[in-house]
Amino acid sequence: GADQLFAYSIASTGALSALTPATLVTGANPVAVAASPVARLVYVANGNSTLAVFSYSSAGALSQVGTPVTLAAVPRAIAIDPTGSFLYVAASTNILEFDIGATGALTANPTSSPAAGSAPDALAFDPSGNHLLATNYAASTLTLFSVDGTNHGALTTTGSSKSVGSTPTGIAVDAAGTHVYVSNGGGAGASQVYAFTLTGNVLGDVSGSPFSVAPGVGPQTVALDGGFAYTPNLSSDDVSRMTVNGSTGVLGTASTTPAGDGPADMVFANP
């Protein structure tokens, strides 16, 4: 059904089974979903400029928390900080900030939302939660913000920004919080992953960046796991794999594995 959040249980074999209720109405045209890292809460951003909140039981049963929050603009991405205290929404040219209450209810940050560039469309935290990174689709940049955990998670532009080609599509930060990777799926800088160092409030360039995902074409995001970087490639119907030098951040030559028709995202399952 349209405009719904679907819920499943996962068996030991990995098989999915619909929960009860199997679906809940979210809002028109849901575009992004995020789960709290510390509580049984799920947030869905909708194309009708609303943000719906759901809690779930130990059995996984979903229930809506309050009424959807009205946003100032159409959302493109959402992110929750590692403490589960603050939620951020990329919308129009700003990043909207919210406090997360004990029940999951959202309260808008009383400080003004910072400008993020033109059409921010991907968000990612470093492991410490002290920094939030945003790609700006129309501006072709990556912007670094500092996070004030003592002031409603207020964001401050660090002044550190990097060019990432004309169509950045995803962000990943390594487990050490020292390197940042941005995929680019089309236009200038297409089919590449840009790599940067992250030291304090400063982004630096990794030698040799950007790195090609060829023979893959059209990476839609970038994911890191076990010393490797992966990109699902929409145009070539495969996944690129590259080694990651943990010290320098340099990516190795890509190899690909078929992945069906138009892969657009990927996650890693627990072993």
MARLUMRO-105602 format. One record per residue (C-alpha): residue number from 1; x, y, z; residue in one letter. Coordinates in steps of 0.05 Angstrom, whole numbers, plus 32768, in hexadecimal, padded with zeros to 4 digits. Last residue first. Layout:
<marnus>
<marnu><pos>NUM</pos><X>X</X><Y>Y</Y><Z>Z</Z><code>A</code></marnu>
...
</marnus>
This chain:
<marnus>
<marnu><pos>271</pos><X>821F</X><Y>7F13</Y><Z>80EC</Z><code>P</code></marnu>
<marnu><pos>270</pos><X>81F6</X><Y>7F53</Y><Z>80F0</Z><code>N</code></marnu>
<marnu><pos>269</pos><X>81D9</X><Y>7F69</Y><Z>80AC</Z><code>A</code></marnu>
<marnu><pos>268</pos><X>81FB</X><Y>7F9F</Y><Z>8082</Z><code>F</code></marnu>
<marnu><pos>267</pos><X>81D1</X><Y>7FD2</Y><Z>805D</Z><code>V</code></marnu>
<marnu><pos>266</pos><X>81C7</X><Y>7FE5</Y><Z>8014</Z><code>M</code></marnu>
<marnu><pos>265</pos><X>81A6</X><Y>8018</Y><Z>7FE7</Z><code>D</code></marnu>
<marnu><pos>264</pos><X>8193</X><Y>8027</Y><Z>7F9F</Z><code>A</code></marnu>
<marnu><pos>263</pos><X>819B</X><Y>7FE6</Y><Z>7F78</Z><code>P</code></marnu>
<marnu><pos>262</pos><X>8180</X><Y>7FEF</Y><Z>7F31</Z><code>G</code></marnu>
<marnu><pos>261</pos><X>816E</X><Y>7FA9</Y><Z>7F1A</Z><code>D</code></marnu>
<marnu><pos>260</pos><X>8192</X><Y>7F70</Y><Z>7F3C</Z><code>G</code></marnu>
<marnu><pos>259</pos><X>81D3</X><Y>7F73</Y><Z>7F63</Z><code>A</code></marnu>
<marnu><pos>258</pos><X>820C</X><Y>7F59</Y><Z>7F38</Z><code>P</code></marnu>
<marnu><pos>257</pos><X>8250</X><Y>7F5C</Y><Z>7F5B</Z><code>T</code></marnu>
<marnu><pos>256</pos><X>8285</X><Y>7F90</Y><Z>7F4B</Z><code>T</code></marnu>
<marnu><pos>255</pos><X>82D0</X><Y>7F9D</Y><Z>7F56</Z><code>S</code></marnu>
<marnu><pos>254</pos><X>82EC</X><Y>7FE1</Y><Z>7F68</Z><code>A</code></marnu>
<marnu><pos>253</pos><X>8335</X><Y>7FF4</Y><Z>7F6E</Z><code>T</code></marnu>
<marnu><pos>252</pos><X>8349</X><Y>8009</Y><Z>7FB4</Z><code>G</code></marnu>
<marnu><pos>251</pos><X>8330</X><Y>8042</Y><Z>7FDF</Z><code>L</code></marnu>
<marnu><pos>250</pos><X>835F</X><Y>8070</Y><Z>8006</Z><code>V</code></marnu>
<marnu><pos>249</pos><X>8349</X><Y>8084</Y><Z>804C</Z><code>G</code></marnu>
<marnu><pos>248</pos><X>8391</X><Y>808B</Y><Z>8063</Z><code>T</code></marnu>
<marnu><pos>247</pos><X>8393</X><Y>8060</Y><Z>80A1</Z><code>S</code></marnu>
<marnu><pos>246</pos><X>8357</X><Y>8034</Y><Z>8096</Z><code>G</code></marnu>
<marnu><pos>245</pos><X>836A</X><Y>8024</Y><Z>804E</Z><code>N</code></marnu>
<marnu><pos>244</pos><X>8327</X><Y>8011</Y><Z>8031</Z><code>V</code></marnu>
<marnu><pos>243</pos><X>831F</X><Y>7FD9</Y><Z>7FFE</Z><code>T</code></marnu>
<marnu><pos>242</pos><X>82EC</X><Y>7FE4</Y><Z>7FC7</Z><code>M</code></marnu>
<marnu><pos>241</pos><X>82AC</X><Y>7FBE</Y><Z>7FB6</Z><code>R</code></marnu>
<marnu><pos>240</pos><X>827B</X><Y>7FD5</Y><Z>7F80</Z><code>S</code></marnu>
<marnu><pos>239</pos><X>8233</X><Y>7FBB</Y><Z>7F81</Z><code>V</code></marnu>
<marnu><pos>238</pos><X>820D</X><Y>7FAC</Y><Z>7F40</Z><code>D</code></marnu>
<marnu><pos>237</pos><X>81D4</X><Y>7FC1</Y><Z>7F13</Z><code>D</code></marnu>
<marnu><pos>236</pos><X>8200</X><Y>7FEE</Y><Z>7EE7</Z><code>S</code></marnu>
<marnu><pos>235</pos><X>81D5</X><Y>802D</Y><Z>7EEB</Z><code>S</code></marnu>
<marnu><pos>234</pos><X>81BF</X><Y>8029</Y><Z>7F33</Z><code>L</code></marnu>
<marnu><pos>233</pos><X>8202</X><Y>8016</Y><Z>7F52</Z><code>N</code></marnu>
<marnu><pos>232</pos><X>8200</X><Y>7FFE</Y><Z>7F9A</Z><code>P</code></marnu>
<marnu><pos>231</pos><X>8242</X><Y>8017</Y><Z>7FB8</Z><code>T</code></marnu>
<marnu><pos>230</pos><X>826F</X><Y>7FF1</Y><Z>7FE8</Z><code>Y</code></marnu>
<marnu><pos>229</pos><X>82AC</X><Y>8005</Y><Z>8011</Z><code>A</code></marnu>
<marnu><pos>228</pos><X>82D7</X><Y>7FCF</Y><Z>8032</Z><code>F</code></marnu>
<marnu><pos>227</pos><X>8300</X><Y>7FC8</Y><Z>8071</Z><code>G</code></marnu>
<marnu><pos>226</pos><X>82CB</X><Y>7FA0</Y><Z>8096</Z><code>G</code></marnu>
<marnu><pos>225</pos><X>828E</X><Y>7FC9</Y><Z>8082</Z><code>D</code></marnu>
<marnu><pos>224</pos><X>8282</X><Y>800E</Y><Z>8063</Z><code>L</code></marnu>
<marnu><pos>223</pos><X>8246</X><Y>8024</Y><Z>8039</Z><code>A</code></marnu>
<marnu><pos>222</pos><X>8241</X><Y>8056</Y><Z>8000</Z><code>V</code></marnu>
<marnu><pos>221</pos><X>8202</X><Y>806F</Y><Z>7FDE</Z><code>T</code></marnu>
<marnu><pos>220</pos><X>81E1</X><Y>8071</Y><Z>7F9A</Z><code>Q</code></marnu>
<marnu><pos>219</pos><X>821D</X><Y>805E</Y><Z>7F6F</Z><code>P</code></marnu>
<marnu><pos>218</pos><X>820E</X><Y>806B</Y><Z>7F25</Z><code>G</code></marnu>
<marnu><pos>217</pos><X>823C</X><Y>803E</Y><Z>7EFD</Z><code>V</code></marnu>
<marnu><pos>216</pos><X>8266</X><Y>8003</Y><Z>7F15</Z><code>G</code></marnu>
<marnu><pos>215</pos><X>82A2</X><Y>7FEF</Y><Z>7EEA</Z><code>P</code></marnu>
<marnu><pos>214</pos><X>82B6</X><Y>801D</Y><Z>7F08</Z><code>A</code></marnu>
<marnu><pos>213</pos><X>82AE</X><Y>8035</Y><Z>7F51</Z><code>V</code></marnu>
<marnu><pos>212</pos><X>82E1</X><Y>806C</Y><Z>7F44</Z><code>S</code></marnu>
<marnu><pos>211</pos><X>8304</X><Y>808F</Y><Z>7F7E</Z><code>F</code></marnu>
<marnu><pos>210</pos><X>8301</X><Y>80DA</Y><Z>7F8A</Z><code>P</code></marnu>
<marnu><pos>209</pos><X>8332</X><Y>80E1</Y><Z>7FAC</Z><code>S</code></marnu>
<marnu><pos>208</pos><X>837A</X><Y>80CE</Y><Z>7F9E</Z><code>G</code></marnu>
<marnu><pos>207</pos><X>8395</X><Y>80E8</Y><Z>7FE0</Z><code>S</code></marnu>
<marnu><pos>206</pos><X>835D</X><Y>80F3</Y><Z>8013</Z><code>V</code></marnu>
<marnu><pos>205</pos><X>8348</X><Y>813C</Y><Z>8018</Z><code>D</code></marnu>
<marnu><pos>204</pos><X>833B</X><Y>815E</Y><Z>805A</Z><code>G</code></marnu>
<marnu><pos>203</pos><X>82FB</X><Y>816E</Y><Z>8080</Z><code>L</code></marnu>
<marnu><pos>202</pos><X>8305</X><Y>8199</Y><Z>80BF</Z><code>V</code></marnu>
<marnu><pos>201</pos><X>82DD</X><Y>819F</Y><Z>80FF</Z><code>N</code></marnu>
<marnu><pos>200</pos><X>8308</X><Y>816D</Y><Z>8126</Z><code>G</code></marnu>
<marnu><pos>199</pos><X>832D</X><Y>8144</Y><Z>80F2</Z><code>T</code></marnu>
<marnu><pos>198</pos><X>8302</X><Y>8122</Y><Z>80BE</Z><code>L</code></marnu>
<marnu><pos>197</pos><X>8327</X><Y>8109</Y><Z>8081</Z><code>T</code></marnu>
<marnu><pos>196</pos><X>8304</X><Y>8108</Y><Z>803E</Z><code>F</code></marnu>
<marnu><pos>195</pos><X>82F2</X><Y>80D6</Y><Z>8008</Z><code>A</code></marnu>
<marnu><pos>194</pos><X>82C9</X><Y>80E1</Y><Z>7FC9</Z><code>Y</code></marnu>
<marnu><pos>193</pos><X>82AA</X><Y>80A3</Y><Z>7FAA</Z><code>V</code></marnu>
<marnu><pos>192</pos><X>82A1</X><Y>80A1</Y><Z>7F5F</Z><code>Q</code></marnu>
<marnu><pos>191</pos><X>826E</X><Y>808D</Y><Z>7F2B</Z><code>S</code></marnu>
<marnu><pos>190</pos><X>8261</X><Y>80D5</Y><Z>7F15</Z><code>A</code></marnu>
<marnu><pos>189</pos><X>8291</X><Y>810E</Y><Z>7F25</Z><code>G</code></marnu>
<marnu><pos>188</pos><X>826B</X><Y>813D</Y><Z>7EF8</Z><code>A</code></marnu>
<marnu><pos>187</pos><X>8226</X><Y>8121</Y><Z>7EEB</Z><code>G</code></marnu>
<marnu><pos>186</pos><X>8210</X><Y>80E1</Y><Z>7F0E</Z><code>G</code></marnu>
<marnu><pos>185</pos><X>8212</X><Y>80B5</Y><Z>7F4B</Z><code>G</code></marnu>
<marnu><pos>184</pos><X>8244</X><Y>80D4</Y><Z>7F7A</Z><code>N</code></marnu>
<marnu><pos>183</pos><X>8254</X><Y>80AF</Y><Z>7FBB</Z><code>S</code></marnu>
<marnu><pos>182</pos><X>826F</X><Y>80D4</Y><Z>7FF7</Z><code>V</code></marnu>
<marnu><pos>181</pos><X>82A2</X><Y>80B6</Y><Z>8028</Z><code>Y</code></marnu>
<marnu><pos>180</pos><X>82B9</X><Y>80D2</Y><Z>806B</Z><code>V</code></marnu>
<marnu><pos>179</pos><X>82F7</X><Y>80BF</Y><Z>8092</Z><code>H</code></marnu>
<marnu><pos>178</pos><X>830E</X><Y>80C8</Y><Z>80DA</Z><code>T</code></marnu>
<marnu><pos>177</pos><X>82D0</X><Y>80B3</Y><Z>8101</Z><code>G</code></marnu>
<marnu><pos>176</pos><X>82F1</X><Y>8072</Y><Z>8116</Z><code>A</code></marnu>
<marnu><pos>175</pos><X>82B5</X><Y>8049</Y><Z>80FE</Z><code>A</code></marnu>
<marnu><pos>174</pos><X>82B9</X><Y>8069</Y><Z>80B9</Z><code>D</code></marnu>
<marnu><pos>173</pos><X>8287</X><Y>809E</Y><Z>80A2</Z><code>V</code></marnu>
<marnu><pos>172</pos><X>8259</X><Y>8091</Y><Z>8067</Z><code>A</code></marnu>
<marnu><pos>171</pos><X>8233</X><Y>80C2</Y><Z>803B</Z><code>I</code></marnu>
<marnu><pos>170</pos><X>8204</X><Y>80BA</Y><Z>8000</Z><code>G</code></marnu>
<marnu><pos>169</pos><X>81ED</X><Y>80D5</Y><Z>7FBC</Z><code>T</code></marnu>
<marnu><pos>168</pos><X>8218</X><Y>8110</Y><Z>7FA7</Z><code>P</code></marnu>
<marnu><pos>167</pos><X>8202</X><Y>8129</Y><Z>7F62</Z><code>T</code></marnu>
<marnu><pos>166</pos><X>822F</X><Y>8160</Y><Z>7F45</Z><code>S</code></marnu>
<marnu><pos>165</pos><X>8273</X><Y>814C</Y><Z>7F62</Z><code>G</code></marnu>
<marnu><pos>164</pos><X>8287</X><Y>8149</Y><Z>7FAB</Z><code>V</code></marnu>
<marnu><pos>163</pos><X>82A3</X><Y>818F</Y><Z>7FBA</Z><code>S</code></marnu>
<marnu><pos>162</pos><X>82B7</X><Y>8197</Y><Z>8003</Z><code>K</code></marnu>
<marnu><pos>161</pos><X>829F</X><Y>81C1</Y><Z>803D</Z><code>S</code></marnu>
<marnu><pos>160</pos><X>82BF</X><Y>81D5</Y><Z>8080</Z><code>S</code></marnu>
<marnu><pos>159</pos><X>82A3</X><Y>8216</Y><Z>809C</Z><code>G</code></marnu>
<marnu><pos>158</pos><X>8290</X><Y>81F2</Y><Z>80DC</Z><code>T</code></marnu>
<marnu><pos>157</pos><X>8246</X><Y>8200</Y><Z>80D2</Z><code>T</code></marnu>
<marnu><pos>156</pos><X>8226</X><Y>81FD</Y><Z>8116</Z><code>T</code></marnu>
<marnu><pos>155</pos><X>81EE</X><Y>81CC</Y><Z>8127</Z><code>L</code></marnu>
<marnu><pos>154</pos><X>81C5</X><Y>81CE</Y><Z>8166</Z><code>A</code></marnu>
<marnu><pos>153</pos><X>81BC</X><Y>818A</Y><Z>8188</Z><code>G</code></marnu>
<marnu><pos>152</pos><X>8189</X><Y>81A7</Y><Z>81B8</Z><code>H</code></marnu>
<marnu><pos>151</pos><X>81BF</X><Y>81D2</Y><Z>81D9</Z><code>N</code></marnu>
<marnu><pos>150</pos><X>81EC</X><Y>81A4</Y><Z>8203</Z><code>T</code></marnu>
<marnu><pos>149</pos><X>81F7</X><Y>8173</Y><Z>81C9</Z><code>G</code></marnu>
<marnu><pos>148</pos><X>8214</X><Y>81AA</Y><Z>819E</Z><code>D</code></marnu>
<marnu><pos>147</pos><X>8220</X><Y>8189</Y><Z>815B</Z><code>V</code></marnu>
<marnu><pos>146</pos><X>8256</X><Y>81A1</Y><Z>812B</Z><code>S</code></marnu>
<marnu><pos>145</pos><X>8244</X><Y>81A5</Y><Z>80E1</Z><code>F</code></marnu>
<marnu><pos>144</pos><X>826B</X><Y>818E</Y><Z>80A3</Z><code>L</code></marnu>
<marnu><pos>143</pos><X>8252</X><Y>819C</Y><Z>805D</Z><code>T</code></marnu>
<marnu><pos>142</pos><X>825C</X><Y>8171</Y><Z>801F</Z><code>L</code></marnu>
<marnu><pos>141</pos><X>8251</X><Y>8194</Y><Z>7FDD</Z><code>T</code></marnu>
<marnu><pos>140</pos><X>8231</X><Y>818E</Y><Z>7F98</Z><code>S</code></marnu>
<marnu><pos>139</pos><X>8205</X><Y>81CB</Y><Z>7FA3</Z><code>A</code></marnu>
<marnu><pos>138</pos><X>81C7</X><Y>81A9</Y><Z>7F87</Z><code>A</code></marnu>
<marnu><pos>137</pos><X>81CF</X><Y>8168</Y><Z>7FAD</Z><code>Y</code></marnu>
<marnu><pos>136</pos><X>81EA</X><Y>8185</Y><Z>7FED</Z><code>N</code></marnu>
<marnu><pos>135</pos><X>820A</X><Y>814E</Y><Z>8017</Z><code>T</code></marnu>
<marnu><pos>134</pos><X>8205</X><Y>8154</Y><Z>8062</Z><code>A</code></marnu>
<marnu><pos>133</pos><X>8234</X><Y>8141</Y><Z>809A</Z><code>L</code></marnu>
<marnu><pos>132</pos><X>8223</X><Y>8143</Y><Z>80E4</Z><code>L</code></marnu>
<marnu><pos>131</pos><X>825B</X><Y>8147</Y><Z>8118</Z><code>H</code></marnu>
<marnu><pos>130</pos><X>825F</X><Y>813C</Y><Z>8163</Z><code>N</code></marnu>
<marnu><pos>129</pos><X>8238</X><Y>80FB</Y><Z>8160</Z><code>G</code></marnu>
<marnu><pos>128</pos><X>8276</X><Y>80D5</Y><Z>8174</Z><code>S</code></marnu>
<marnu><pos>127</pos><X>826D</X><Y>80A2</Y><Z>813C</Z><code>P</code></marnu>
<marnu><pos>126</pos><X>826B</X><Y>80D9</Y><Z>8105</Z><code>D</code></marnu>
<marnu><pos>125</pos><X>8224</X><Y>80E9</Y><Z>80F0</Z><code>F</code></marnu>
<marnu><pos>124</pos><X>8206</X><Y>80E3</Y><Z>80AB</Z><code>A</code></marnu>
<marnu><pos>123</pos><X>81D4</X><Y>810B</Y><Z>8081</Z><code>L</code></marnu>
<marnu><pos>122</pos><X>81C0</X><Y>8107</Y><Z>8037</Z><code>A</code></marnu>
<marnu><pos>121</pos><X>8195</X><Y>8134</Y><Z>800D</Z><code>D</code></marnu>
<marnu><pos>120</pos><X>81A7</X><Y>817D</Y><Z>8019</Z><code>P</code></marnu>
<marnu><pos>119</pos><X>8186</X><Y>81A4</Y><Z>7FE0</Z><code>A</code></marnu>
<marnu><pos>118</pos><X>81B2</X><Y>81E2</Y><Z>7FD9</Z><code>S</code></marnu>
<marnu><pos>117</pos><X>81DF</X><Y>81F0</Y><Z>8015</Z><code>G</code></marnu>
<marnu><pos>116</pos><X>81D5</X><Y>81DD</Y><Z>805D</Z><code>A</code></marnu>
<marnu><pos>115</pos><X>81B8</X><Y>821C</Y><Z>807B</Z><code>A</code></marnu>
<marnu><pos>114</pos><X>81B2</X><Y>8214</Y><Z>80C5</Z><code>P</code></marnu>
<marnu><pos>113</pos><X>816F</X><Y>820A</Y><Z>80E8</Z><code>S</code></marnu>
<marnu><pos>112</pos><X>8160</X><Y>8242</Y><Z>8118</Z><code>S</code></marnu>
<marnu><pos>111</pos><X>8165</X><Y>8233</Y><Z>8162</Z><code>T</code></marnu>
<marnu><pos>110</pos><X>8126</X><Y>821D</Y><Z>8187</Z><code>P</code></marnu>
<marnu><pos>109</pos><X>8132</X><Y>81D5</Y><Z>8171</Z><code>N</code></marnu>
<marnu><pos>108</pos><X>80EF</X><Y>81B8</Y><Z>815D</Z><code>A</code></marnu>
<marnu><pos>107</pos><X>80D1</X><Y>8187</Y><Z>818F</Z><code>T</code></marnu>
<marnu><pos>106</pos><X>80C6</X><Y>813F</Y><Z>817A</Z><code>L</code></marnu>
<marnu><pos>105</pos><X>80A1</X><Y>8108</Y><Z>819E</Z><code>A</code></marnu>
<marnu><pos>104</pos><X>80C8</X><Y>80C7</Y><Z>81A8</Z><code>G</code></marnu>
<marnu><pos>103</pos><X>80A7</X><Y>80B9</Y><Z>81EB</Z><code>T</code></marnu>
<marnu><pos>102</pos><X>80E5</X><Y>80D0</Y><Z>8212</Z><code>A</code></marnu>
<marnu><pos>101</pos><X>80EB</X><Y>810D</Y><Z>81E5</Z><code>G</code></marnu>
<marnu><pos>100</pos><X>8115</X><Y>8115</Y><Z>81A6</Z><code>I</code></marnu>
<marnu><pos>99</pos><X>812E</X><Y>815D</Y><Z>819C</Z><code>D</code></marnu>
<marnu><pos>98</pos><X>8127</X><Y>8175</Y><Z>8154</Z><code>F</code></marnu>
<marnu><pos>97</pos><X>8152</X><Y>8197</Y><Z>8120</Z><code>E</code></marnu>
<marnu><pos>96</pos><X>8142</X><Y>81AC</Y><Z>80D8</Z><code>L</code></marnu>
<marnu><pos>95</pos><X>817C</X><Y>81AC</Y><Z>80A7</Z><code>I</code></marnu>
<marnu><pos>94</pos><X>8173</X><Y>81E3</Y><Z>8073</Z><code>N</code></marnu>
<marnu><pos>93</pos><X>8173</X><Y>81F0</Y><Z>8028</Z><code>T</code></marnu>
<marnu><pos>92</pos><X>8133</X><Y>81C9</Y><Z>8017</Z><code>S</code></marnu>
<marnu><pos>91</pos><X>812F</X><Y>8194</Y><Z>804D</Z><code>A</code></marnu>
<marnu><pos>90</pos><X>8163</X><Y>8168</Y><Z>806F</Z><code>A</code></marnu>
<marnu><pos>89</pos><X>8144</X><Y>8151</Y><Z>80B0</Z><code>V</code></marnu>
<marnu><pos>88</pos><X>8169</X><Y>8148</Y><Z>80F2</Z><code>Y</code></marnu>
<marnu><pos>87</pos><X>8156</X><Y>8121</Y><Z>8130</Z><code>L</code></marnu>
<marnu><pos>86</pos><X>8174</X><Y>812A</Y><Z>8175</Z><code>F</code></marnu>
<marnu><pos>85</pos><X>817A</X><Y>8100</Y><Z>81B5</Z><code>S</code></marnu>
<marnu><pos>84</pos><X>8186</X><Y>80BA</Y><Z>819A</Z><code>G</code></marnu>
<marnu><pos>83</pos><X>81CD</X><Y>80BB</Y><Z>81B5</Z><code>T</code></marnu>
<marnu><pos>82</pos><X>81EB</X><Y>80AA</Y><Z>8171</Z><code>P</code></marnu>
<marnu><pos>81</pos><X>81C8</X><Y>80E5</Y><Z>814F</Z><code>D</code></marnu>
<marnu><pos>80</pos><X>818A</X><Y>80D8</Y><Z>8125</Z><code>I</code></marnu>
<marnu><pos>79</pos><X>8189</X><Y>80E6</Y><Z>80DA</Z><code>A</code></marnu>
<marnu><pos>78</pos><X>8154</X><Y>80F9</Y><Z>80A7</Z><code>I</code></marnu>
<marnu><pos>77</pos><X>8156</X><Y>8103</Y><Z>805B</Z><code>A</code></marnu>
<marnu><pos>76</pos><X>8131</X><Y>8128</Y><Z>8023</Z><code>R</code></marnu>
<marnu><pos>75</pos><X>80FB</X><Y>814D</Y><Z>8048</Z><code>P</code></marnu>
<marnu><pos>74</pos><X>80C9</X><Y>817D</Y><Z>8027</Z><code>V</code></marnu>
<marnu><pos>73</pos><X>80C9</X><Y>81C0</Y><Z>804B</Z><code>A</code></marnu>
<marnu><pos>72</pos><X>80B5</X><Y>81E1</Y><Z>808C</Z><code>A</code></marnu>
<marnu><pos>71</pos><X>80A3</X><Y>819F</Y><Z>80AC</Z><code>L</code></marnu>
<marnu><pos>70</pos><X>8061</X><Y>818B</Y><Z>80CC</Z><code>T</code></marnu>
<marnu><pos>69</pos><X>8069</X><Y>8157</Y><Z>8102</Z><code>V</code></marnu>
<marnu><pos>68</pos><X>803D</X><Y>8119</Y><Z>80FB</Z><code>P</code></marnu>
<marnu><pos>67</pos><X>800A</X><Y>810E</Y><Z>8133</Z><code>T</code></marnu>
<marnu><pos>66</pos><X>8019</X><Y>80EC</Y><Z>8175</Z><code>G</code></marnu>
<marnu><pos>65</pos><X>8044</X><Y>80AD</Y><Z>8177</Z><code>V</code></marnu>
<marnu><pos>64</pos><X>802C</X><Y>8079</Y><Z>8145</Z><code>Q</code></marnu>
<marnu><pos>63</pos><X>802C</X><Y>8030</Y><Z>8159</Z><code>S</code></marnu>
<marnu><pos>62</pos><X>8057</X><Y>7FF8</Y><Z>813E</Z><code>L</code></marnu>
<marnu><pos>61</pos><X>805A</X><Y>7FB0</Y><Z>8156</Z><code>A</code></marnu>
<marnu><pos>60</pos><X>80A2</X><Y>7F97</Y><Z>8158</Z><code>G</code></marnu>
<marnu><pos>59</pos><X>8099</X><Y>7F62</Y><Z>818D</Z><code>A</code></marnu>
<marnu><pos>58</pos><X>80C0</X><Y>7F8D</Y><Z>81BF</Z><code>S</code></marnu>
<marnu><pos>57</pos><X>808F</X><Y>7FC3</Y><Z>81AE</Z><code>S</code></marnu>
<marnu><pos>56</pos><X>8096</X><Y>7FF9</Y><Z>8179</Z><code>Y</code></marnu>
<marnu><pos>55</pos><X>8092</X><Y>8045</Y><Z>8179</Z><code>S</code></marnu>
<marnu><pos>54</pos><X>8081</X><Y>806F</Y><Z>813D</Z><code>F</code></marnu>
<marnu><pos>53</pos><X>808D</X><Y>80B8</Y><Z>812A</Z><code>V</code></marnu>
<marnu><pos>52</pos><X>8076</X><Y>80D9</Y><Z>80EA</Z><code>A</code></marnu>
<marnu><pos>51</pos><X>8099</X><Y>8115</Y><Z>80CA</Z><code>L</code></marnu>
<marnu><pos>50</pos><X>8072</X><Y>8141</Y><Z>809A</Z><code>T</code></marnu>
<marnu><pos>49</pos><X>8083</X><Y>816A</Y><Z>805C</Z><code>S</code></marnu>
<marnu><pos>48</pos><X>8053</X><Y>8146</Y><Z>802C</Z><code>N</code></marnu>
<marnu><pos>47</pos><X>808F</X><Y>811D</Y><Z>8013</Z><code>G</code></marnu>
<marnu><pos>46</pos><X>8092</X><Y>80F8</Y><Z>8055</Z><code>N</code></marnu>
<marnu><pos>45</pos><X>80C9</X><Y>80EC</Y><Z>8088</Z><code>A</code></marnu>
<marnu><pos>44</pos><X>80C0</X><Y>80AD</Y><Z>80B1</Z><code>V</code></marnu>
<marnu><pos>43</pos><X>80DB</X><Y>80A6</Y><Z>80F8</Z><code>Y</code></marnu>
<marnu><pos>42</pos><X>80E2</X><Y>8064</Y><Z>811F</Z><code>V</code></marnu>
<marnu><pos>41</pos><X>80E7</X><Y>805C</Y><Z>816A</Z><code>L</code></marnu>
<marnu><pos>40</pos><X>80F8</X><Y>8022</Y><Z>8198</Z><code>R</code></marnu>
<marnu><pos>39</pos><X>8131</X><Y>8046</Y><Z>81BA</Z><code>A</code></marnu>
<marnu><pos>38</pos><X>817D</X><Y>804B</Y><Z>81B8</Z><code>V</code></marnu>
<marnu><pos>37</pos><X>8193</X><Y>804E</Y><Z>816F</Z><code>P</code></marnu>
<marnu><pos>36</pos><X>8151</X><Y>806F</Y><Z>815A</Z><code>S</code></marnu>
<marnu><pos>35</pos><X>8139</X><Y>8057</Y><Z>8116</Z><code>A</code></marnu>
<marnu><pos>34</pos><X>8139</X><Y>8080</Y><Z>80D6</Z><code>A</code></marnu>
<marnu><pos>33</pos><X>810B</X><Y>8082</Y><Z>8099</Z><code>V</code></marnu>
<marnu><pos>32</pos><X>810C</X><Y>80AC</Y><Z>805A</Z><code>A</code></marnu>
<marnu><pos>31</pos><X>80E0</X><Y>80C0</Y><Z>801F</Z><code>V</code></marnu>
<marnu><pos>30</pos><X>8098</X><Y>80B0</Y><Z>8034</Z><code>P</code></marnu>
<marnu><pos>29</pos><X>8068</X><Y>80C8</Y><Z>7FFD</Z><code>N</code></marnu>
<marnu><pos>28</pos><X>802C</X><Y>80E1</Y><Z>8024</Z><code>A</code></marnu>
<marnu><pos>27</pos><X>802A</X><Y>80D2</Y><Z>806E</Z><code>G</code></marnu>
<marnu><pos>26</pos><X>803D</X><Y>8096</Y><Z>8098</Z><code>T</code></marnu>
<marnu><pos>25</pos><X>8002</X><Y>8066</Y><Z>8098</Z><code>V</code></marnu>
<marnu><pos>24</pos><X>8012</X><Y>8027</Y><Z>80BF</Z><code>L</code></marnu>
<marnu><pos>23</pos><X>8020</X><Y>7FE1</Y><Z>80A3</Z><code>T</code></marnu>
<marnu><pos>22</pos><X>8026</X><Y>7F9A</Y><Z>80BB</Z><code>A</code></marnu>
<marnu><pos>21</pos><X>7FFF</X><Y>7FA7</Y><Z>80FB</Z><code>P</code></marnu>
<marnu><pos>20</pos><X>800F</X><Y>7F71</Y><Z>810F</Z><code>T</code></marnu>
<marnu><pos>19</pos><X>8052</X><Y>7F5D</Y><Z>80F3</Z><code>L</code></marnu>
<marnu><pos>18</pos><X>8060</X><Y>7F43</Y><Z>80AD</Z><code>A</code></marnu>
<marnu><pos>17</pos><X>8093</X><Y>7F0B</Y><Z>80A9</Z><code>S</code></marnu>
<marnu><pos>16</pos><X>80D9</X><Y>7F10</Y><Z>808C</Z><code>L</code></marnu>
<marnu><pos>15</pos><X>810A</X><Y>7ED5</Y><Z>8084</Z><code>A</code></marnu>
<marnu><pos>14</pos><X>8151</X><Y>7EE1</Y><Z>809D</Z><code>G</code></marnu>
<marnu><pos>13</pos><X>8159</X><Y>7E98</Y><Z>80B3</Z><code>T</code></marnu>
<marnu><pos>12</pos><X>8156</X><Y>7EAD</Y><Z>80FC</Z><code>S</code></marnu>
<marnu><pos>11</pos><X>8114</X><Y>7ECF</Y><Z>80EC</Z><code>A</code></marnu>
<marnu><pos>10</pos><X>810C</X><Y>7F1A</Y><Z>80E0</Z><code>I</code></marnu>
<marnu><pos>9</pos><X>80CB</X><Y>7F3B</Y><Z>80F4</Z><code>S</code></marnu>
<marnu><pos>8</pos><X>80AC</X><Y>7F6C</Y><Z>80C3</Z><code>Y</code></marnu>
<marnu><pos>7</pos><X>808D</X><Y>7FB2</Y><Z>80C3</Z><code>A</code></marnu>
<marnu><pos>6</pos><X>8076</X><Y>7FDB</Y><Z>8087</Z><code>F</code></marnu>
<marnu><pos>5</pos><X>806F</X><Y>8026</Y><Z>808C</Z><code>L</code></marnu>
<marnu><pos>4</pos><X>8039</X><Y>8041</Y><Z>805E</Z><code>Q</code></marnu>
<marnu><pos>3</pos><X>802D</X><Y>8077</Y><Z>802A</Z><code>D</code></marnu>
<marnu><pos>2</pos><X>8015</X><Y>8048</Y><Z>7FF4</Z><code>A</code></marnu>
<marnu><pos>1</pos><X>8000</X><Y>8000</Y><Z>8000</Z><code>G</code></marnu>
</marnus>
